[in-house]
Structure formats: structure tokens, C-alpha cells
Amino acid sequence: LERILKAANQDVFASKRVLEVNPEHPMVKTLARLNNEGAPGLEPFARLLLDHAAIAEGRLDDPKGFATRLQALMSRAAEGMGGGGAVTDAPASEAAPEVDVEILGEDS
């Protein structure tokens, strides 16, 4: 609806975004386990998860930042697979958008 209103040059009221997280998804389980174990460097994964949700919704506000973060994580993964080479962290782009996280299947 926001995209339609913007395309028609109508006023758009900013609505708070909600990221619904499925706690049974293998990626969410892995990230939760790594976080509980105190693993460093999980923020890039969390940011990519947020980017993924934005893409699925049909809106990605920072495609360049997304591409940079994805490339950095792919480089880290290749390094872990024995790919060698220097891996540099992606530069921090603008702050991640504020979203509410709703865990599906959790009782409130």
C-alpha cells in the first residue's frame, strides 16, 4: 500500500515494521545457538536476515549496503572453506531500520 501511495504522490504515514521470526527455521536456530554460545560477528548475519525480509516484501532501501554485506559474508564463508585470500569486513552503512521482532509460535 505504501508503494502505491508513494507512486501516486500521496502522503504516506510511516508504519512501524514488524519482522516475524520463525523460531523453528534452521537459520534462526543456528543464529540463536551461536548467540547463546557467545559467538562473535553475528551482526552481519542478522542484518542480512533483515535485508532478506525487505527483499521478500519488495522493498530494499539500501541495495548497495546489502550487496556489500552479502559480499563480505560470502568472502568469510569462502575463507572458511579454504578459499584463502584476505577478507575485509564490509563498512558499516547507515543504521539498520528499527523493527519490532515477533516470534511466531511463542506465547506472550
N, C-alpha and C positions, 0 to 999 in steps of 0.2 A: 504494500500500500504506500509506503514511504517513497519508493521509486516512482510510482505512478504520480503521486502528488508533486514530487520534485520535477518530473518531466513536464507536468502541466503548469509549472511555475506557481504552485500553490504553497501556502505556508505549511511547513511540516513541523509537527510537535515532536521533539526528541523523546523517544520512548526508551526506557531502560531495557537493555538487552539481558536476556536470561540464557545462560549456557546450561543445557540439560546434559548431565553426565550419567552414562550408564555404568554403574559400578561393576557390572559383570563383563564389560568389554575387556578383552585381553590387554590392550594398551593401557587402559585405566588401571587395571590390576597391577601391571608391571610398574607403572609410574608410582602408584601408591606404595608398593613393596619397596622400591628403591628409595622413596622419600622416607619411609619408616626406618630404613637401614642407614639413613643419613648420607646417601649418595650425593656428591656434589654435581653441579652442572645440569640440573633438571629444568631450569627455567626455559632454555631454548625449546625443549620438548613441549612444555606447557604452552608456550607462545605459538608453536606450530599447531598444536591442537586447537587453539583459539582461531588461528588463521584458517584451519581446515573447516571449522564451523562457519566462518564468514563466507568461505567459498561455497559451501553447501547451501548457504542462504542466498547466494547470488550477489554478495557484496564483499569486496575486499578493499579496504580503504588505503592500504599501503602495499601494493603489489611488489614494489622494489624491495621493501624491507622483508617481505615474505620470501622472495627469491634469494635474497642474501642469507636469511636464516636457514632456508632449506639447503642451500649450497654448503653452508658451514657444517650442518649436521651430516650431510652426505659425505663430506670430506672426513669428518670424525669417524663415521662408520667405515669408510674405506680404509682409514688408518688402522682401525681395529681388525680389519680383515687382512692386514699385511700389505696394504697398498703403499705404505711409506709416504714420504713427502711431508712437507711442512703443512700443518693445519693451523689456520688462524681463526680466532673467534670472529663472528660477524659483529660489526659495530652496532652498538645499541641504537635502535631507531627511536622514534617517538614512543612515549609511554603506551603500554597496552591499554586498550579501551576498558573502561570499568564495566564489568558484567556481574550479574548475580549467577551463582552456580547452584543448580538444583540437581540433587542426586536422585535419580529415578529409583524407585523401589525402597527408599528409606522412609521410615515412619517418622513424622515430625512430633 
